[in-house]
Structures are given as structure tokens and as C-alpha cells.
Amino acid sequence: LERRSHVLFHARAGPTRPCMIGDREMKRILLVEDNPDDVELAVRAFRGTNPTLDIEIAHDGPEALAALLGSNGQPPPPVLPSLVLLDLKLPRLDGFEVLKRIRADSRTRFLPVVILTSSVEPGDLMNAYWLGANSYIRKPLSFQDLIDAAGRIASYWLQLNELPSRPM
């Protein structure tokens, strides 16, 4: 029997410290995930790769869009995350619609969006890329595999990848 121990980490609540797209000093991830267990595990895995990583959580599509584009008369945030990790199966507004709206806005058009989903549907994979996803990753089944994936995702998207310093 495999024995698991779970240590819970909570993402910071409230306003986050600013970072500019492409800023090497401060990296922030927007994790869009409705399953609380997946949120806990993902935060733990990513913080394991970088304990100071700023992770903002959106629990559904409208929360994600508000975090990126503003909503209900609220202006867009002054800074964007360095990376969006987007689940596809979300309440109120699914990940495909969120991705469409991210790509439709000039401010977020080039923002890296990695689909992190449990879907094995070939149509979901094709649709995600068609709508402008930068990467499509199936959620690993074991926590160790999630830690490994988080390290690779963070290494590539937060360290190696270069982005324009301003949206065009």
C-alpha cells in the first residue's frame, strides 16, 4: 500500500505583489482550478519548486477573467501573471471560453496559457491549441509526477521562456 502524507499550503489571499511580464525578479502564476484538492496539490507542488512563487487562485471562469481583465467596472489589474495554468472543466464559464477571451484581448493575447487538465479527449486537445493554448498537459496521477511536472513547467515558462515586456 502506498502511504501518502499531505501537507496543505494555502495560496495568499488578497492583493498580490506586482510583476511585469518578462520580469525575472518576481514571477506570479494564476491557477484556474475549481477542485479544492487539485488546488492544494498544485500549490504544494509549485511551491516545492520555488517557495517564494506567488500563486493566485481563480475557482471558475469569471474569477479568472476578473483577475486578468477586470470586471463589473473594476479596471484590469496593473500587472499580469507570468503564466496562467487553466483547467478546462470549470463552473460558470469553461476553460475554452476563458482561453478565447484571453486571446481576444490585446493586453493578454501573448500571455502564456498552459492547459492543465484531466481530459483525455482528443477534441479537447485540438480545441485548446486551436484557441491559442501554449501547452496542453494532462494532470499527473501521482503527487511525485505532479512535483516533477511543476518543476519542468516552472523552469521553462518562468525561467527560460522570454515574453515581450509590454503587450502590443
N, C-alpha and C positions, 0 to 999 in steps of 0.2 A: 504494500500500500504506500502510495506517495503521500508524504506528510507536507502540508502547506502551512506556512505561517504568514499571516497578512498584517502588515504594518500600514496603518492608514495615514495618509498625508492629505491635507486639505489645501486646495488652491486658495491663494489670497483673495479675500473679499475686498470690495471697494475699488477705488481708482488704482490704476497701475502706473508705474514709472514710465515716462516717455522713452520711446526709442524711434529712431528714424529708419526707414527701410534701408538696409545695407549697413547700418551701424554695427561695427564689430564689438562695441563695448557692452551693449545691452540687447539681449535677444528676448523676444516675447512670442509665445505661441498662443493662438486661440484654438482651443479644443472644443469642437462642436459635437457633443455626445449626450444622449438622453438617458442612458443606462448608468445609474449611480455606481454600480460595481465596476463597470468599464472605465468610468471617470477616475475612480480611486486607483485602479491598477495602472492606468496610463500615466497619471500624475506621478505615482510612485516610480514607474519605470523611467520616465523622462527626468525626474529629479535625481534619480540614481546616476544618470549620465552627466548632470550638471546641477548641483544642489541650489545654485542661485538662479536657475532658469525661472523666468516669470511666466506662469501659465494662467491664462484667463479661460473660464469655462462658460460656454453657452449651452443651454439644455434643449434648445429647439431652434428651428429656422429663424423665426422672428428675433430671438435673442442674438443670434449670430449676426444677422443683418444690422441690428441696432448697434452692436459692438464695432462693426466695420463702417457703416454708412450713416448712423444716426437714425432717429425715428421720432414720430409724433412731435415735430417741431424742435427736437433736440438736434443740434448740429453734429456733423460727423466728428469722431474723435480727432484730436490734433495729430496723433501718431497712429500708425498701423502696426499690427503684429508682424514679425518676420516670417511667420508661417501659419497657415490655417490647416488644422487636421479636421477633416469633415467626414462625419458618418453620413450614410445615405438615407437610412430609415429613421427619420425624425418626426416627432409630432408637429402638427400645425402647418409646417412647410417643409417638404422633404429636401434632402441634400442636393438633388438635381436642380431644384428651383433656386436654392441658395447659391449654388455654383453659377447658374445663369445670371443672377443679379450681380454677383461679384464681378463677373466678366463684362457685364453691360455698363458698369460704372468706370469712368476714366481713372478715378483715384485708385481703384482696386484691380484694374484689368491685369496688371502684371504681378499681383500678389501671389506667391506660391501657395497652391492649394493641393494638399495630399489627401486623397480619399483613404480613410481608414475604416474599413467595413468588414462585416462578416459575410456579406453577399458573395455567393459563388456563381451568380447568374452571368453568363457571357454578355447578355444585353446590358446589364448594369455597367460592366467594364467598358464596353464600347460607348455607351451613352456618356459616361463620365469623361472619357477622353474627347468625345465629340464636343462636349460643352466646355472644354478647356481645362480639365484637371491636369496638373503637372505630374502626378503619380497616382497609382492605384495599389494599395496594399491591403491584403486580407489580414484581419486581426489574427495574430498568432493564438494558438490554443493553449500553450503553456506560458506561465509567467516568465520563465527564463528566456523563451523565444521572444516575448514582448520586450524584455530588457535589451536583448540583442538588437531587435528591430529599432527600438528607441535610440540606441546608440548610433546606429547607421543613419537613421533619419536625421538626428541632430547633427551628426558630423557633416553630412552632405548639405542639408538645407540651411544650417545655421553657421557653418564654418567655410565650406568650400564654395558654395553657390554664391554668385555675385548678382546683385539686383541694381537697377537704376536707383540713383539717390533720390529721385523725385518721380512721382507719376507723371506721365506725359499726357 
